[in-house]
Amino acid sequence: MDKTAVVAVESYRHHPIYRKTVRKIIRYKAHDEKNECGLGDTVRLVETRPLSKEKRWRVAEIIIKGEVVEVKPEELEPQSEELKPVQAEAAGEAEGTSEEETAG
């Protein structure tokens, strides 16, 4: 979806019977000509002519630029060769069988 921003609008209301707050999220597809919008931005939308099947809005301006924290995955240390046989033996003991019982 090049040049398209999906804008979510949240609204809250009280359910008349259950007296519980219900959250409703409506998603609008808006045209973003310069691809300036990012995740977490607060934008102002303007209604426009139909630009595609679902696109009926245009991003007029970015009010607040959102901050998204990038989290990089940590590198895992390779397991040493000494630990692998110990883990296999521990798994066999946990099942309650040994190699002699299964072979005979």
RODO-622965 format. One line per field, with one value per atom (N, C-alpha, C): residue number from 1; residue in three letters; chain; atom name; x, y, z. Coordinates in Angstrom, 3 decimals. Each point is the difference from the previous one (the first is absolute). Example, Ala and Ser with C-alpha at 12.3 -4.5 7.8 and 13.67 -1.06 7.14 Angstrom:
<pts>
pos: 1,1,1,2,2,2
code: ALA,ALA,ALA,SER,SER,SER
unit: A,A,A,A,A,A
site: N,CA,C,N,CA,C
c1: 13.190,-0.890,0.900,-0.350,0.820,-0.770
c2: -5.690,1.190,1.200,1.050,1.190,1.090
c3: 7.800,0.000,0.000,-0.720,0.060,0.730
</pts>
This chain:
<pts>
pos: 1,1,1,2,2,2,3,3,3,4,4,4,5,5,5,6,6,6,7,7,7,8,8,8,9,9,9,10,10,10,11,11,11,12,12,12,13,13,13,14,14,14,15,15,15,16,16,16,17,17,17,18,18,18,19,19,19,20,20,20,21,21,21,22,22,22,23,23,23,24,24,24,25,25,25,26,26,26,27,27,27,28,28,28,29,29,29,30,30,30,31,31,31,32,32,32,33,33,33,34,34,34,35,35,35,36,36,36,37,37,37,38,38,38,39,39,39,40,40,40,41,41,41,42,42,42,43,43,43,44,44,44,45,45,45,46,46,46,47,47,47,48,48,48,49,49,49,50,50,50,51,51,51,52,52,52,53,53,53,54,54,54,55,55,55,56,56,56,57,57,57,58,58,58,59,59,59,60,60,60,61,61,61,62,62,62,63,63,63,64,64,64,65,65,65,66,66,66,67,67,67,68,68,68,69,69,69,70,70,70,71,71,71,72,72,72,73,73,73,74,74,74,75,75,75,76,76,76,77,77,77,78,78,78,79,79,79,80,80,80,81,81,81,82,82,82,83,83,83,84,84,84,85,85,85,86,86,86,87,87,87,88,88,88,89,89,89,90,90,90,91,91,91,92,92,92,93,93,93,94,94,94,95,95,95,96,96,96,97,97,97,98,98,98,99,99,99,100,100,100,101,101,101,102,102,102,103,103,103,104,104,104
code: MET,MET,MET,ASP,ASP,ASP,LYS,LYS,LYS,THR,THR,THR,ALA,ALA,ALA,VAL,VAL,VAL,VAL,VAL,VAL,ALA,ALA,ALA,VAL,VAL,VAL,GLU,GLU,GLU,SER,SER,SER,TYR,TYR,TYR,ARG,ARG,ARG,HIS,HIS,HIS,HIS,HIS,HIS,PRO,PRO,PRO,ILE,ILE,ILE,TYR,TYR,TYR,ARG,ARG,ARG,LYS,LYS,LYS,THR,THR,THR,VAL,VAL,VAL,ARG,ARG,ARG,LYS,LYS,LYS,ILE,ILE,ILE,ILE,ILE,ILE,ARG,ARG,ARG,TYR,TYR,TYR,LYS,LYS,LYS,ALA,ALA,ALA,HIS,HIS,HIS,ASP,ASP,ASP,GLU,GLU,GLU,LYS,LYS,LYS,ASN,ASN,ASN,GLU,GLU,GLU,CYS,CYS,CYS,GLY,GLY,GLY,LEU,LEU,LEU,GLY,GLY,GLY,ASP,ASP,ASP,THR,THR,THR,VAL,VAL,VAL,ARG,ARG,ARG,LEU,LEU,LEU,VAL,VAL,VAL,GLU,GLU,GLU,THR,THR,THR,ARG,ARG,ARG,PRO,PRO,PRO,LEU,LEU,LEU,SER,SER,SER,LYS,LYS,LYS,GLU,GLU,GLU,LYS,LYS,LYS,ARG,ARG,ARG,TRP,TRP,TRP,ARG,ARG,ARG,VAL,VAL,VAL,ALA,ALA,ALA,GLU,GLU,GLU,ILE,ILE,ILE,ILE,ILE,ILE,ILE,ILE,ILE,LYS,LYS,LYS,GLY,GLY,GLY,GLU,GLU,GLU,VAL,VAL,VAL,VAL,VAL,VAL,GLU,GLU,GLU,VAL,VAL,VAL,LYS,LYS,LYS,PRO,PRO,PRO,GLU,GLU,GLU,GLU,GLU,GLU,LEU,LEU,LEU,GLU,GLU,GLU,PRO,PRO,PRO,GLN,GLN,GLN,SER,SER,SER,GLU,GLU,GLU,GLU,GLU,GLU,LEU,LEU,LEU,LYS,LYS,LYS,PRO,PRO,PRO,VAL,VAL,VAL,GLN,GLN,GLN,ALA,ALA,ALA,GLU,GLU,GLU,ALA,ALA,ALA,ALA,ALA,ALA,GLY,GLY,GLY,GLU,GLU,GLU,ALA,ALA,ALA,GLU,GLU,GLU,GLY,GLY,GLY,THR,THR,THR,SER,SER,SER,GLU,GLU,GLU,GLU,GLU,GLU,GLU,GLU,GLU,THR,THR,THR,ALA,ALA,ALA,GLY,GLY,GLY
unit: A,A,A,A,A,A,A,A,A,A,A,A,A,A,A,A,A,A,A,A,A,A,A,A,A,A,A,A,A,A,A,A,A,A,A,A,A,A,A,A,A,A,A,A,A,A,A,A,A,A,A,A,A,A,A,A,A,A,A,A,A,A,A,A,A,A,A,A,A,A,A,A,A,A,A,A,A,A,A,A,A,A,A,A,A,A,A,A,A,A,A,A,A,A,A,A,A,A,A,A,A,A,A,A,A,A,A,A,A,A,A,A,A,A,A,A,A,A,A,A,A,A,A,A,A,A,A,A,A,A,A,A,A,A,A,A,A,A,A,A,A,A,A,A,A,A,A,A,A,A,A,A,A,A,A,A,A,A,A,A,A,A,A,A,A,A,A,A,A,A,A,A,A,A,A,A,A,A,A,A,A,A,A,A,A,A,A,A,A,A,A,A,A,A,A,A,A,A,A,A,A,A,A,A,A,A,A,A,A,A,A,A,A,A,A,A,A,A,A,A,A,A,A,A,A,A,A,A,A,A,A,A,A,A,A,A,A,A,A,A,A,A,A,A,A,A,A,A,A,A,A,A,A,A,A,A,A,A,A,A,A,A,A,A,A,A,A,A,A,A,A,A,A,A,A,A,A,A,A,A,A,A,A,A,A,A,A,A,A,A,A,A,A,A,A,A,A,A,A,A,A,A,A,A,A,A,A,A,A,A,A,A
site: N,CA,C,N,CA,C,N,CA,C,N,CA,C,N,CA,C,N,CA,C,N,CA,C,N,CA,C,N,CA,C,N,CA,C,N,CA,C,N,CA,C,N,CA,C,N,CA,C,N,CA,C,N,CA,C,N,CA,C,N,CA,C,N,CA,C,N,CA,C,N,CA,C,N,CA,C,N,CA,C,N,CA,C,N,CA,C,N,CA,C,N,CA,C,N,CA,C,N,CA,C,N,CA,C,N,CA,C,N,CA,C,N,CA,C,N,CA,C,N,CA,C,N,CA,C,N,CA,C,N,CA,C,N,CA,C,N,CA,C,N,CA,C,N,CA,C,N,CA,C,N,CA,C,N,CA,C,N,CA,C,N,CA,C,N,CA,C,N,CA,C,N,CA,C,N,CA,C,N,CA,C,N,CA,C,N,CA,C,N,CA,C,N,CA,C,N,CA,C,N,CA,C,N,CA,C,N,CA,C,N,CA,C,N,CA,C,N,CA,C,N,CA,C,N,CA,C,N,CA,C,N,CA,C,N,CA,C,N,CA,C,N,CA,C,N,CA,C,N,CA,C,N,CA,C,N,CA,C,N,CA,C,N,CA,C,N,CA,C,N,CA,C,N,CA,C,N,CA,C,N,CA,C,N,CA,C,N,CA,C,N,CA,C,N,CA,C,N,CA,C,N,CA,C,N,CA,C,N,CA,C,N,CA,C,N,CA,C,N,CA,C,N,CA,C,N,CA,C,N,CA,C,N,CA,C,N,CA,C,N,CA,C,N,CA,C,N,CA,C,N,CA,C,N,CA,C,N,CA,C,N,CA,C
c1: 0.847,-0.847,0.886,0.583,0.844,-0.869,0.466,-0.689,-1.344,-0.100,-1.223,0.346,-0.776,0.149,-1.303,0.100,-1.175,-0.110,-1.081,-0.199,-1.090,0.321,-0.959,-0.557,-1.328,-0.678,-0.713,0.355,-0.607,-1.105,-1.091,-1.065,-0.493,-0.418,-0.478,-1.439,-0.799,-1.377,-0.413,-0.996,-0.503,-1.122,0.065,-1.036,-1.257,-1.162,-1.202,-0.493,0.222,-0.499,1.054,1.226,1.036,0.801,-0.195,0.687,1.519,0.496,1.434,0.468,1.228,0.562,0.444,-0.501,0.309,0.870,1.108,0.910,-0.302,-0.145,-0.257,1.114,0.600,1.084,-0.464,0.067,-0.321,1.294,0.277,1.223,-0.340,0.655,-0.162,1.279,-0.140,1.157,0.075,1.144,0.162,1.185,-0.098,1.067,1.080,1.242,1.160,0.961,-0.069,0.731,1.504,0.587,1.458,0.511,-0.863,0.367,0.710,-0.518,0.611,-0.508,-1.172,-0.601,0.744,0.096,0.633,-0.889,0.461,-0.743,-0.062,-1.190,-0.174,-0.241,-0.067,-0.234,-1.464,-0.223,-1.347,-0.187,-1.028,-0.176,-1.383,-0.149,-1.293,-0.412,-1.227,-0.507,-0.995,-0.033,-0.947,-0.719,-1.319,-0.767,0.273,0.075,0.297,-0.796,0.146,-0.683,0.550,-0.720,0.529,1.278,1.079,1.289,0.240,-0.623,0.073,-1.230,0.022,-1.168,-0.361,0.993,-0.269,0.559,0.729,0.677,-0.879,-0.523,-0.878,0.489,1.206,0.537,1.400,0.462,1.341,0.609,1.296,0.693,0.290,-0.605,0.205,1.295,0.257,1.226,0.286,1.267,0.414,0.059,-0.847,-0.083,1.132,0.140,1.046,0.712,1.317,0.807,0.196,-0.359,0.106,1.417,0.365,1.316,-0.140,0.716,-0.015,1.401,0.085,1.286,0.313,1.164,0.418,0.727,-0.414,0.623,0.733,1.296,0.799,0.091,-0.111,0.114,1.418,0.080,1.304,0.580,1.312,0.643,0.111,-0.331,0.088,1.396,0.506,1.309,-0.142,0.901,-0.104,0.257,-0.747,0.166,1.263,0.701,1.221,-0.358,0.931,-0.210,-0.190,0.525,-0.106,-1.431,-0.772,-1.347,-0.997,0.209,-0.970,-0.207,1.048,-0.243,-0.648,0.333,-0.576,-1.495,-0.405,-1.421,-0.724,0.612,-0.625,-0.168,1.015,-0.103,-1.063,-0.093,-1.004,-1.401,-0.177,-1.305,-0.384,0.977,-0.264,-0.369,0.632,-0.303,-1.369,-0.399,-1.296,-1.124,0.221,-1.026,-0.094,1.025,-0.027,0.541,0.641,0.575,1.469,0.779,1.415,0.271,1.201,0.350,0.007,0.353,0.062,-1.404,-0.978,-1.347,-0.633,0.269,-0.603,0.662,1.310,0.697,-0.394,-0.320,-0.200,-1.378
c2: -1.184,1.184,1.239,0.266,1.169,1.260,1.014,1.287,-0.144,-0.973,-0.198,-0.108,0.692,-0.079,-0.545,-0.971,-0.537,0.705,0.750,0.817,-0.646,-0.286,-0.611,1.070,0.024,0.948,-0.812,0.238,-0.713,0.844,-0.644,0.686,-0.936,0.575,-0.759,0.400,-0.984,0.286,-1.034,0.322,-0.930,-0.828,-1.308,-0.889,0.232,0.154,0.368,-1.104,-1.256,-1.091,-0.470,-0.244,-0.597,1.021,1.269,1.085,-0.146,-0.436,-0.190,0.942,0.490,0.869,-0.860,0.338,-0.745,0.878,-0.573,0.728,-0.401,1.010,-0.255,0.658,-0.754,0.514,-0.008,1.159,0.127,0.327,-0.727,0.215,0.642,1.114,0.709,-0.138,-0.192,0.006,1.391,0.660,1.370,0.094,0.925,0.208,0.874,-0.475,0.732,0.171,1.133,0.223,-0.152,0.498,0.001,-1.134,-0.900,-1.101,0.515,1.050,0.599,-0.624,-0.589,-0.545,-1.238,-0.119,-1.159,-0.574,-1.057,-0.668,0.893,0.210,0.793,1.476,0.446,1.411,0.356,1.252,0.544,0.915,-0.287,0.721,0.614,0.963,0.611,-0.495,-0.511,-0.524,0.976,-0.013,0.814,-0.929,0.135,-0.822,0.422,-0.975,0.284,-0.947,0.164,-0.890,-1.411,-1.010,-1.364,-0.143,-0.406,-0.182,-1.458,-0.912,-1.431,-0.651,-1.320,-0.718,0.421,0.148,0.332,1.341,0.678,1.240,1.203,0.659,1.166,1.200,-0.090,1.038,0.369,1.170,0.477,0.563,-0.235,0.535,1.468,0.885,1.434,0.443,-0.475,0.365,-1.019,-0.033,-0.827,0.925,-0.260,0.864,-0.320,-1.266,-0.433,-1.184,0.099,-1.096,-1.031,-1.259,-1.049,-0.527,-0.424,-0.581,-1.506,-0.717,-1.452,-0.460,-0.812,-0.505,-1.283,-0.036,-1.207,-0.919,-1.231,-0.988,-0.989,-0.096,-0.933,-1.324,-1.122,-1.290,-0.221,-0.605,-0.284,-1.259,-0.012,-1.178,-1.063,-1.219,-1.102,-0.599,-0.359,-0.636,-1.456,-0.501,-1.412,-0.908,-1.076,-0.942,-0.810,-0.256,-0.793,-1.465,-0.794,-1.415,-0.817,0.489,-0.739,-0.021,1.031,0.083,-0.863,-0.256,-0.737,-1.428,-0.831,-1.365,0.003,0.968,0.057,0.253,0.856,0.278,-1.233,-0.763,-1.208,-1.039,-0.180,-0.951,0.430,1.276,0.496,-0.247,0.112,-0.245,-1.470,-0.922,-1.429,-0.360,0.615,-0.270,0.537,1.099,0.580,-0.905,-0.747,-0.893,-1.271,-0.307,-1.171,-1.252,0.138,-1.149,0.256,-1.058,0.131,-0.705,0.118,-0.598,-1.526,-0.580,-1.447,-0.613,0.665,-0.522,0.028,1.034,0.101,-0.939,-0.344,-0.859,-1.468,-0.407,-1.410,-0.434
c3: 0.000,0.000,0.000,-1.123,-0.146,0.052,0.692,0.163,0.712,0.885,0.781,1.466,0.819,1.454,0.570,0.895,0.677,1.337,0.164,1.193,0.849,1.255,0.921,0.932,0.123,0.886,1.068,1.269,1.118,0.606,0.350,0.730,1.099,1.102,1.145,0.282,0.402,0.414,1.033,0.780,1.000,-0.604,0.235,-0.489,0.833,-0.636,0.763,0.950,-0.328,0.851,0.979,-0.498,0.827,0.804,-0.257,0.743,-0.059,-1.123,-0.179,-1.106,0.130,-1.025,-1.175,-1.182,-1.210,-0.888,-0.475,-0.883,-1.434,-0.859,-1.412,-0.801,-0.917,-0.827,-1.453,-0.636,-1.417,-0.726,-1.083,-0.763,-1.335,-0.272,-1.261,-0.806,-1.308,-0.893,-0.610,0.198,-0.457,-0.955,-0.948,-0.980,0.617,-0.053,0.513,-1.172,-0.664,-1.249,0.136,1.085,0.157,0.892,0.419,0.902,1.255,0.590,1.194,1.291,-0.011,1.219,0.466,1.309,0.600,1.080,0.607,1.052,1.237,0.528,1.211,-0.238,-1.251,-0.296,0.224,0.407,0.096,-1.201,-0.809,-1.260,-0.085,-0.914,-0.303,-1.383,-0.103,-1.260,-0.620,-1.347,-0.743,-0.967,-0.062,-0.917,-1.433,-0.906,-1.393,-0.894,-1.282,-0.940,0.140,-0.462,0.085,-0.825,0.672,-0.666,-0.369,0.708,-0.300,0.618,0.081,0.516,1.425,0.865,1.405,0.424,-0.856,0.378,-0.327,1.058,-0.155,0.802,0.559,0.858,-0.456,0.397,-0.320,1.273,0.202,1.170,-0.261,0.815,-0.170,0.660,1.224,0.709,1.089,0.394,1.130,1.209,0.984,1.174,0.969,0.372,0.926,-0.633,-0.063,-0.530,1.114,-0.241,1.004,0.107,1.198,0.225,0.126,-0.858,0.033,0.372,1.021,0.465,-0.760,-0.640,-0.693,0.972,0.033,0.876,-0.890,0.204,-0.780,0.753,-0.703,0.684,0.517,1.164,0.585,-0.634,-0.137,-0.549,1.085,-0.348,0.945,-0.067,1.153,0.046,-0.419,-0.836,-0.401,1.197,0.066,1.102,-0.216,1.077,-0.104,-0.198,-0.494,-0.276,1.277,1.125,1.254,0.523,-0.280,0.543,-0.757,-1.264,-0.787,0.495,0.287,0.500,1.382,0.838,1.343,-0.099,-0.910,-0.170,-0.518,-0.885,-0.526,1.102,0.868,1.104,0.986,0.259,0.932,-0.553,-1.294,-0.598,0.130,-0.160,0.148,1.418,0.980,1.403,0.366,-0.602,0.307,-0.478,-1.087,-0.503,0.829,0.765,0.864,-0.676,-1.148,-0.677,-0.232,-0.006,-0.309,-1.317,-0.497,-1.283,0.094,1.161,0.151,-0.056,0.621,0.004,-1.389,-0.758,-1.310,-1.002,0.184,-0.934,0.205,1.182,0.305,-0.115
</pts>
